[in-house]
Amino acid sequence: MKRVQYDRYGGPEKMYFGECDLPQVGDNEVRVSVKAAAINPFDWKLRQGAMKLVTGRRFPKGMGTDFAGIVEAIGGKVSSVQVGDEVFGTVDFKKSGAFAEVVVVDDHHLVKKSPQLSFSEAASLPIAAMTAWVAILDKAQARSGSRIFINGCSGAVGAFAAQLALAKGAHVSGTCGSASMDSARAAGVDPIFGYSDQQAYARNGKYDAIFDTLGTLDVSGGLSMLAPKGVFVDINPTPGRMLRGMLLSRRYKLAFATQGIQHLPAIGELAGNGTLRPTIGLEAPFSDALSVITDAESGRRASGKIVLAF
């Protein structure tokens, strides 16, 4: 099969289209013919070597985590899906390889796709929605009447976070770029501030939770904006931010997509009934994968998820 892979850690120039043997299916695994794969910043961070202590130095390595497609084969102990089912899911980041014609994953890393979702919409869900779920529902514990502030409320993670919080009855405010303010306001985020309007959103009152999707809020400043029992949720744990946050307060919380894999079935249900609404910014053919990933990595990104279609 054909896939995007690399032979050493580094920049986008390390990627290439390579041939890979079709993976064997283990007892608890599912083989899927990929119809769409969504690009996440996490994908190129892995290729850059951000997690090389975990991912190791065995090459070549495939790229990509989030996918949607049709089940081709199942292991002997798999009962959750059948051959022919339309599914979506995410590949364990230690393996990766979703930017490929075929992918083999553990059965608990995928769920059936709602017929209400396209393959591209379904592929856009896993990493972003799992991260948002962990941050908003597990860490921030959003509920009716909560005041939640999302720094980056129009990005893939931020938009899902806002949708989840609003579905719980929380009041959501946040920041985004000027081009996204109207769409964020239409989604229910109010008030909305520009990224540089820190004094304005700091004066907006004390928050029950602050979710920094971008890693651009000063940790000590964010903590000062919290209500007495509020929490600051971070998904950009640089050593400096972690040290500062954990030294300053127990209210500094970290959220990771991997903590949310058990919520994938619920995410699928919420997307199927319209509570979670993926936004596709660009759908490109798999043959353009190298240039599309390079553009996204360089900051030339579409507004919404970037999806490779097969």
GIRAHU-V196097 format. One record per pair of residues at least 12 apart in sequence whose ideal C-beta (glycine too) atoms are under 10 Angstrom apart, sorted by the first residue. I is the first residue (numbers start at 0). J is the second residue. D is the distance in whole Angstrom. If there is no record, write none. Layout:
I	J	D
I	J	D
This chain:
0	17	10
0	18	7
0	19	6
0	20	8
0	21	6
0	22	9
0	32	10
0	33	9
0	61	10
0	96	10
0	99	6
0	100	4
0	101	5
0	102	9
1	16	6
1	17	7
1	18	6
1	19	8
1	98	10
1	99	7
1	100	5
1	101	9
1	285	8
1	286	9
1	288	10
1	309	10
2	15	10
2	16	7
2	17	6
2	18	8
2	19	5
2	33	9
2	36	10
2	59	9
2	60	10
2	61	5
2	62	8
2	63	8
2	95	10
2	96	6
2	97	9
2	98	6
2	99	3
2	100	7
2	101	8
2	102	9
2	285	9
2	288	9
3	15	8
3	16	6
3	17	8
3	36	9
3	42	9
3	46	9
3	60	10
3	61	7
3	62	5
3	63	7
3	95	10
3	96	9
3	97	9
3	98	4
3	99	7
3	285	9
3	288	5
3	289	7
3	292	7
3	307	9
4	16	8
4	17	4
4	18	9
4	19	7
4	46	9
4	58	8
4	59	4
4	60	6
4	61	5
4	62	7
4	63	10
4	95	9
4	96	8
4	98	8
4	99	8
5	17	9
5	45	10
5	46	6
5	47	10
5	58	7
5	59	6
5	60	6
5	61	8
5	62	7
6	58	5
6	59	5
6	60	8
7	46	9
7	48	9
7	56	8
7	58	6
7	59	9
7	60	9
8	45	9
8	46	7
8	47	6
8	48	3
8	49	9
8	50	10
8	51	6
8	54	9
8	56	8
8	58	9
8	60	9
9	46	7
9	47	7
9	48	7
10	43	9
10	46	8
10	47	7
10	293	9
10	296	8
10	297	10
11	43	7
11	46	8
11	47	9
11	289	8
11	290	9
11	292	6
11	293	4
11	294	9
11	295	9
11	296	6
11	297	8
12	289	10
12	293	8
13	46	7
13	47	9
13	48	10
13	58	10
13	60	10
13	62	10
14	43	9
14	46	7
14	62	7
14	98	9
14	288	8
14	289	5
14	292	7
14	293	8
14	296	10
15	59	9
15	289	7
16	98	9
16	99	10
16	285	9
16	286	8
16	288	8
16	289	7
17	59	6
17	61	8
17	99	10
19	59	8
19	61	7
19	96	8
19	99	7
19	100	9
19	101	9
21	71	10
21	72	10
21	99	10
21	100	9
21	101	6
21	103	8
22	94	10
22	96	8
22	99	9
22	101	7
22	102	8
22	103	4
22	104	9
23	72	10
23	74	10
23	103	8
24	71	9
24	72	5
24	73	7
24	74	5
24	75	9
24	77	9
24	103	6
24	104	10
25	74	5
25	75	9
25	76	9
25	77	9
25	103	8
25	105	8
25	106	10
26	73	10
26	74	4
26	75	5
26	76	4
26	77	8
26	106	9
27	73	9
27	74	5
27	75	9
27	76	5
27	77	6
27	104	10
27	105	6
27	106	5
27	107	8
28	72	9
28	73	8
28	74	5
28	75	10
28	76	9
28	77	7
28	103	5
28	104	7
28	105	6
28	106	7
28	108	9
29	70	6
29	71	8
29	72	7
29	73	5
29	74	7
29	77	6
29	79	8
29	80	6
29	81	10
29	82	9
29	84	9
29	86	7
29	88	8
29	102	9
29	103	7
29	104	6
29	105	8
29	106	5
29	107	10
29	108	8
29	109	6
30	68	10
30	70	7
30	71	5
30	72	4
30	73	8
30	74	9
30	82	9
30	101	6
30	102	7
30	103	5
30	104	8
31	66	7
31	67	8
31	68	4
31	69	7
31	70	6
31	71	6
31	72	9
31	73	10
31	80	9
31	84	9
31	85	10
31	86	6
31	87	9
31	88	8
31	90	10
31	97	9
31	99	10
31	101	7
31	102	5
31	103	8
31	104	7
31	109	7
32	66	10
32	68	5
32	69	5
32	70	8
32	71	5
32	72	10
32	100	7
32	101	6
32	102	9
32	309	8
33	63	9
33	66	5
33	67	8
33	68	4
33	69	9
33	96	10
33	97	7
33	98	8
33	99	6
33	100	6
33	101	6
33	102	6
33	118	9
33	122	9
33	285	8
33	307	9
33	308	10
33	309	5
34	66	8
34	67	6
34	68	4
34	69	7
34	85	8
34	86	10
34	87	9
34	112	10
34	117	9
34	118	4
34	119	8
34	121	9
34	122	8
34	285	10
34	307	10
34	308	7
34	309	5
35	65	9
35	66	7
35	67	5
35	68	7
35	87	8
35	97	10
35	117	8
35	118	4
35	119	4
35	120	8
35	121	7
35	122	4
35	123	8
35	279	10
35	282	8
35	285	9
35	306	5
35	307	7
35	308	5
35	309	7
36	62	9
36	63	5
36	64	8
36	65	6
36	66	5
36	67	8
36	68	9
36	90	10
36	96	10
36	97	5
36	98	5
36	99	8
36	102	8
36	118	9
36	119	9
36	122	6
36	123	10
36	285	8
36	288	8
36	305	10
36	306	7
36	307	5
36	308	8
36	309	8
37	63	8
37	64	8
37	65	4
37	66	8
37	67	8
37	87	9
37	89	9
37	97	8
37	98	10
37	119	8
37	120	9
37	121	9
37	122	4
37	123	5
37	124	8
37	125	8
37	126	8
37	127	8
37	155	9
37	277	9
37	279	9
37	282	10
37	304	5
37	305	7
37	306	5
37	307	8
38	62	9
38	63	8
38	64	9
38	65	8
38	97	10
38	98	8
38	122	10
38	123	10
38	126	10
38	155	10
38	281	9
38	283	9
38	288	9
38	291	7
38	292	6
38	294	10
38	295	6
38	296	9
38	300	9
38	304	8
38	305	4
38	306	7
38	307	7
39	63	9
39	64	6
39	65	6
39	89	9
39	97	10
39	123	9
39	125	9
39	126	5
39	127	7
39	130	9
39	155	8
39	156	9
39	256	9
39	295	9
39	304	9
39	305	9
40	126	9
40	154	10
40	155	9
40	156	10
40	295	8
40	296	8
40	300	9
41	63	10
41	64	7
41	65	9
41	92	7
41	95	10
41	126	6
41	127	10
41	130	9
41	256	8
42	62	6
42	63	6
42	64	6
42	65	9
42	92	9
42	95	7
42	97	8
42	98	8
42	126	9
42	292	7
42	295	9
42	296	9
43	62	8
43	292	6
43	293	9
43	295	8
43	296	5
43	297	10
44	92	10
44	296	9
45	60	8
45	62	7
45	63	9
45	64	8
45	92	6
45	93	9
45	95	6
46	60	8
46	61	10
46	62	6
46	63	10
46	95	9
46	292	9
46	296	9
47	296	9
50	92	7
50	93	8
53	92	8
53	93	6
54	92	7
54	93	6
54	94	9
54	95	8
55	93	8
59	96	10
60	93	10
60	94	9
60	95	6
60	96	8
61	90	8
61	94	8
61	95	5
61	96	3
61	97	8
61	98	7
61	99	6
61	102	9
62	90	10
62	95	6
62	96	7
62	97	8
62	98	5
62	99	9
62	288	8
62	289	10
62	292	7
63	89	10
63	90	7
63	95	6
63	96	6
63	97	3
63	98	3
63	99	7
63	102	8
63	122	10
63	288	9
63	292	9
63	307	8
64	88	9
64	89	5
64	90	5
64	91	8
64	92	6
64	94	9
64	95	6
64	96	8
64	97	5
64	98	9
64	102	10
64	104	10
64	108	10
64	125	7
64	126	6
64	256	9
65	87	8
65	88	8
65	89	5
65	90	8
65	97	6
65	98	10
65	121	9
65	122	5
65	123	7
65	124	7
65	125	5
65	126	5
65	127	8
65	128	10
65	129	10
65	256	10
65	304	9
65	306	9
66	86	9
66	87	7
66	88	7
66	89	7
66	90	7
66	96	9
66	97	4
66	98	8
66	99	9
66	102	6
66	104	8
66	108	10
66	109	8
66	118	9
66	121	9
66	122	6
66	125	8
66	306	10
66	307	9
66	309	9
67	85	7
67	86	7
67	87	4
67	88	8
67	97	10
67	109	9
67	112	6
67	116	8
67	117	8
67	118	4
67	119	7
67	120	8
67	121	4
67	122	4
67	123	9
67	124	8
67	125	9
67	306	9
67	309	10
68	84	10
68	85	8
68	86	7
68	87	8
68	88	9
68	97	9
68	100	9
68	101	8
68	102	7
68	109	9
68	112	9
68	118	7
68	121	9
68	122	8
68	309	8
69	82	9
69	83	7
69	84	7
69	85	6
69	86	7
69	112	9
69	118	9
70	82	5
70	83	6
70	84	5
70	85	8
70	86	6
70	109	9
70	111	9
71	83	9
71	101	7
71	102	10
71	103	9
72	101	10
72	103	9
73	106	8
74	103	9
74	105	9
74	106	7
76	106	8
77	105	9
77	106	5
77	107	10
78	106	8
79	106	6
79	107	8
79	109	8
79	110	8
79	111	8
79	264	9
80	106	7
80	109	7
80	110	8
80	111	6
81	111	9
84	109	9
84	110	10
84	111	6
84	112	8
85	111	7
85	112	4
85	113	9
85	114	8
85	116	9
85	118	7
85	121	8
86	104	9
86	106	10
86	108	10
86	109	5
86	110	6
86	111	6
86	112	6
86	118	10
86	121	8
86	267	9
87	109	7
87	110	7
87	111	8
87	112	5
87	113	9
87	116	8
87	118	8
87	120	9
87	121	4
87	122	6
87	123	9
87	124	6
87	125	7
87	263	9
87	266	9
87	267	7
87	270	9
88	102	9
88	104	6
88	105	9
88	106	9
88	107	9
88	108	5
88	109	3
88	110	7
88	111	10
88	112	9
88	121	9
88	122	9
88	124	9
88	125	6
88	260	9
88	263	7
88	267	9
89	102	10
89	104	8
89	108	6
89	109	8
89	122	9
89	124	9
89	125	4
89	126	6
89	129	8
89	256	8
89	257	9
89	259	10
89	260	7
89	263	8
90	102	6
90	103	9
90	104	5
90	105	9
90	108	7
90	109	9
90	125	9
91	104	7
91	105	7
91	108	7
91	257	9
91	260	9
92	126	9
92	256	9
92	257	7
94	108	10
97	122	8
97	125	10
97	307	9
98	285	8
98	288	6
98	289	10
98	292	8
98	307	6
98	309	10
99	285	9
99	288	10
99	309	9
100	285	8
100	309	7
101	309	10
105	260	9
107	260	7
107	261	8
107	263	8
107	264	10
108	125	8
108	260	7
108	263	8
109	125	9
109	263	8
109	264	10
109	267	10
110	124	10
110	125	9
110	263	5
110	264	5
110	265	9
110	266	8
110	267	5
110	268	9
111	264	9
111	267	7
111	271	10
112	124	9
112	267	7
112	270	9
112	271	8
113	267	6
113	268	8
113	269	10
113	270	6
113	271	3
113	272	8
113	273	10
114	271	8
115	270	8
115	271	5
115	272	8
115	273	8
116	267	8
116	270	6
116	271	7
116	275	10
116	277	8
117	277	9
117	279	8
117	282	9
117	306	9
117	308	10
118	282	10
118	306	9
118	308	8
118	309	9
119	277	8
119	279	5
119	281	10
119	282	6
119	304	8
119	305	10
119	306	4
119	307	9
119	308	6
120	270	7
120	275	10
120	276	9
120	277	4
120	278	9
120	279	7
120	304	9
120	306	8
121	267	8
121	270	7
121	271	9
121	277	8
121	306	10
122	277	9
122	279	9
122	304	8
122	306	6
122	307	8
122	308	9
123	155	7
123	159	9
123	270	9
123	275	10
123	277	4
123	278	8
123	279	7
123	280	10
123	303	8
123	304	4
123	305	9
123	306	6
124	155	10
124	159	8
124	263	8
124	266	6
124	267	7
124	269	9
124	270	6
124	275	7
124	277	6
124	304	9
125	256	8
125	259	9
125	260	9
125	263	7
125	266	8
125	267	10
126	155	8
126	156	8
126	256	5
126	257	9
126	259	9
127	154	8
127	155	4
127	156	5
127	157	9
127	158	8
127	159	6
127	160	9
127	212	10
127	256	8
127	266	10
127	275	10
127	277	8
127	304	7
128	155	9
128	156	8
128	158	10
128	159	5
128	160	9
128	162	9
128	163	8
128	256	9
128	259	8
128	262	8
128	263	8
128	265	10
128	266	5
128	267	9
128	269	8
128	270	8
128	275	6
128	277	8
129	156	9
129	159	9
129	254	9
129	255	9
129	256	4
129	257	8
129	258	8
129	259	3
129	260	7
129	261	9
129	262	6
129	263	7
129	266	7
130	155	9
130	156	5
130	157	10
130	159	8
130	160	8
130	210	10
130	212	8
130	234	6
130	254	6
130	255	7
130	256	4
130	257	9
130	258	9
130	259	7
131	149	9
131	155	9
131	156	5
131	157	8
131	158	8
131	159	4
131	160	4
131	161	8
131	162	8
131	163	6
131	164	9
131	210	8
131	212	8
131	234	9
131	254	9
131	256	9
131	259	8
131	262	10
131	266	9
131	275	9
132	159	8
132	160	8
132	163	6
132	254	9
132	256	9
132	258	9
132	259	5
132	261	10
132	262	5
132	263	9
132	265	8
132	266	7
132	269	9
132	275	9
133	160	10
133	232	9
133	234	9
133	252	9
133	253	9
133	254	4
133	255	7
133	256	7
133	257	9
133	258	5
133	259	4
133	260	10
133	262	8
134	147	10
134	149	9
134	156	8
134	157	10
134	159	9
134	160	6
134	163	9
134	164	10
134	208	8
134	210	5
134	211	9
134	212	8
134	230	10
134	232	5
134	233	9
134	234	7
134	252	8
134	253	9
134	254	4
134	255	9
134	256	10
134	258	10
134	259	9
135	147	7
135	149	8
135	156	10
135	159	8
135	160	5
135	161	8
135	162	9
135	163	5
135	164	5
135	165	10
135	166	10
135	167	8
135	169	8
135	171	9
135	208	8
135	210	7
135	232	8
135	254	9
136	160	9
136	163	6
136	164	8
136	166	10
136	167	7
136	259	9
136	262	8
136	265	9
137	232	9
137	252	9
137	254	7
137	258	7
137	259	7
137	262	8
138	208	8
138	210	8
138	230	6
138	231	9
138	232	5
138	233	9
138	234	10
138	252	4
138	253	8
138	254	5
138	258	9
139	160	9
139	163	10
139	164	8
139	167	10
139	169	9
139	206	10
139	207	7
139	208	3
139	209	8
139	210	6
139	229	9
139	230	6
139	231	9
139	232	6
139	252	8
139	254	9
140	167	9
140	169	10
140	207	9
140	208	8
140	228	10
140	230	8
141	160	9
141	163	7
141	164	4
141	165	9
141	166	9
141	167	4
141	168	8
141	169	4
141	170	10
141	171	9
141	207	8
141	208	7
141	210	10
142	164	9
142	167	6
142	168	7
142	169	7
142	207	9
143	167	7
143	168	3
143	169	7
143	170	9
144	167	10
144	168	7
144	169	7
144	170	7
144	207	9
145	164	7
145	167	7
145	168	8
145	169	4
145	170	7
145	171	9
145	206	9
145	207	5
145	208	7
145	226	10
145	229	9
146	164	10
146	169	7
146	170	5
146	171	8
146	172	8
146	203	9
146	204	7
146	205	7
146	206	5
146	207	5
146	208	8
146	209	10
146	225	10
146	226	7
146	229	8
147	160	8
147	161	8
147	163	10
147	164	5
147	165	9
147	167	9
147	169	5
147	170	7
147	171	5
147	172	8
147	173	8
147	188	10
147	206	6
147	207	6
147	208	5
147	209	8
147	210	7
147	229	9
147	232	9
148	170	10
148	171	8
148	172	5
148	173	6
148	174	8
148	188	10
148	192	9
148	200	7
148	201	10
148	203	8
148	204	9
148	205	10
148	206	5
148	207	9
148	208	7
148	209	5
148	210	7
148	211	9
148	216	9
148	221	9
148	224	7
148	225	9
148	229	9
148	231	10
149	161	6
149	164	8
149	171	6
149	172	8
149	173	4
149	174	8
149	175	9
149	183	9
149	188	7
149	191	10
149	206	10
149	208	9
149	209	8
149	210	5
149	211	8
149	212	7
149	213	10
149	232	9
150	173	7
150	174	5
150	175	9
150	192	9
150	194	8
150	197	10
150	200	9
150	209	7
150	210	7
150	211	5
150	212	6
150	213	6
150	214	9
150	215	7
150	216	5
150	221	8
150	233	10
151	173	7
151	174	7
151	175	7
151	176	9
151	179	10
151	194	8
151	210	8
151	211	7
151	212	4
151	213	4
151	214	9
151	215	8
151	216	9
151	234	10
152	164	10
152	171	7
152	172	8
152	173	3
152	174	7
152	175	5
152	179	8
152	180	10
152	183	5
152	184	10
152	186	8
152	188	5
152	191	7
152	192	10
152	210	9
152	212	8
153	173	8
153	174	9
153	175	4
153	176	7
153	178	9
153	179	4
153	180	8
153	181	10
153	182	7
153	183	5
153	186	8
153	188	8
153	191	9
153	212	10
153	278	9
153	302	8
153	303	9
154	175	8
154	176	9
154	179	9
154	212	6
154	213	8
154	278	10
154	300	10
154	302	9
154	303	9
154	304	10
155	212	9
155	277	8
155	278	8
155	280	9
155	303	8
155	304	6
155	305	9
156	210	9
156	212	5
156	213	9
156	234	7
156	254	9
156	256	9
157	171	10
157	173	7
157	174	9
157	175	7
157	179	10
157	183	9
157	188	9
157	210	8
157	211	10
157	212	4
157	213	8
158	173	10
158	175	9
158	179	9
158	182	9
158	183	8
158	186	7
158	188	9
158	212	9
158	275	9
158	276	8
158	277	9
158	278	7
158	303	9
158	304	10
159	212	10
159	266	9
159	269	9
159	270	9
159	274	10
159	275	6
159	276	9
159	277	8
159	278	10
160	173	9
160	208	10
160	210	6
160	212	7
160	232	9
160	234	10
160	254	10
161	173	7
161	175	10
161	183	7
161	186	6
161	187	7
161	188	5
161	210	9
162	186	7
162	187	8
162	188	10
162	269	8
162	270	10
162	273	10
162	274	6
162	275	6
162	276	7
162	277	10
163	266	9
163	269	8
163	274	8
163	275	7
164	187	9
164	188	9
164	208	8
164	210	9
165	186	8
165	187	5
165	188	8
165	274	9
166	187	10
166	269	8
166	274	5
166	275	8
169	187	10
169	207	8
169	208	8
170	187	9
170	188	10
170	189	8
170	204	10
170	206	10
170	207	9
171	183	9
171	186	9
171	187	7
171	188	5
171	189	8
171	190	10
171	191	10
171	208	10
171	210	10
172	188	6
172	189	7
172	190	5
172	191	7
172	192	7
172	200	7
172	203	6
172	204	9
172	206	8
173	188	5
173	189	9
173	190	9
173	191	6
173	192	7
173	200	8
173	209	10
173	210	8
173	212	9
174	188	10
174	191	7
174	192	5
174	193	7
174	194	5
174	195	9
174	196	7
174	197	9
174	199	10
174	200	7
174	211	10
174	212	10
174	213	8
174	215	9
174	216	9
175	188	8
175	191	6
175	192	8
175	193	8
175	194	8
175	213	10
176	193	8
176	194	7
176	302	9
177	191	10
177	193	7
177	194	9
178	302	7
179	191	9
179	302	6
179	303	10
180	192	9
180	193	8
182	278	8
182	302	8
182	303	10
186	276	8
186	278	10
190	203	7
194	213	8
194	215	7
194	216	10
197	215	10
197	216	8
197	217	8
197	220	7
197	221	10
197	224	9
200	216	10
200	224	8
201	220	7
201	221	9
201	223	8
201	224	5
202	224	9
203	224	8
204	224	9
204	226	9
205	223	9
205	224	7
205	225	6
205	226	4
205	227	8
205	229	7
206	221	9
206	224	6
206	225	6
206	226	6
206	229	6
206	230	9
206	231	9
207	225	8
207	226	5
207	227	10
207	228	7
207	229	5
207	230	8
208	225	8
208	226	9
208	228	10
208	229	6
208	230	5
208	231	8
208	232	6
208	250	9
208	252	9
209	221	5
209	222	8
209	224	6
209	225	7
209	229	7
209	230	8
209	231	5
209	232	7
209	233	9
209	250	10
210	230	9
210	231	8
210	232	5
210	233	8
210	234	8
210	252	10
210	254	8
211	231	7
211	232	7
211	233	5
211	234	7
211	235	7
211	240	9
212	232	9
212	233	9
212	234	6
212	235	8
212	254	10
213	234	9
213	235	7
214	233	7
214	234	7
214	235	3
214	236	9
214	237	7
214	240	7
215	235	8
216	231	8
216	233	9
216	235	10
216	240	9
217	240	9
217	243	9
218	231	7
218	233	7
218	239	9
218	240	6
218	241	9
218	242	9
218	243	5
218	244	5
218	245	10
218	246	10
218	247	7
218	248	9
218	251	7
219	231	10
219	243	7
219	244	9
219	246	10
219	247	6
219	248	9
219	251	10
221	233	9
221	244	9
221	247	10
221	248	10
221	250	10
221	251	9
222	243	9
222	244	8
222	247	6
222	248	5
222	250	6
222	251	7
223	247	10
223	248	10
225	248	8
225	250	6
225	251	10
226	250	10
227	250	9
228	250	8
229	248	10
229	250	6
230	248	9
230	249	9
230	250	5
230	251	8
230	252	5
231	244	7
231	247	9
231	248	7
231	250	6
231	251	5
231	252	7
232	250	10
232	251	8
232	252	5
232	253	8
232	254	5
233	251	7
233	252	7
233	253	6
233	254	7
234	252	10
234	253	7
234	254	5
234	255	7
234	256	8
235	253	9
236	251	10
236	253	5
236	254	9
236	255	8
240	253	9
241	253	7
277	303	8
277	304	6
277	306	9
278	301	10
278	302	8
278	303	4
278	304	6
279	301	8
279	303	5
279	304	6
279	305	8
279	306	6
279	308	10
280	295	10
280	300	7
280	301	3
280	302	5
280	303	3
280	304	6
280	305	6
280	306	9
281	294	9
281	295	9
281	300	8
281	301	4
281	302	9
281	303	7
281	304	8
281	305	5
281	306	7
281	307	10
282	301	9
282	303	10
282	304	9
282	305	8
282	306	5
282	307	8
282	308	5
283	301	9
283	305	7
283	306	7
283	307	6
283	308	7
284	307	7
284	308	6
284	309	8
285	307	5
285	308	7
285	309	5
286	307	9
286	308	10
286	309	10
287	307	8
287	308	10
288	307	5
291	305	6
291	306	9
291	307	7
292	305	8
292	307	9
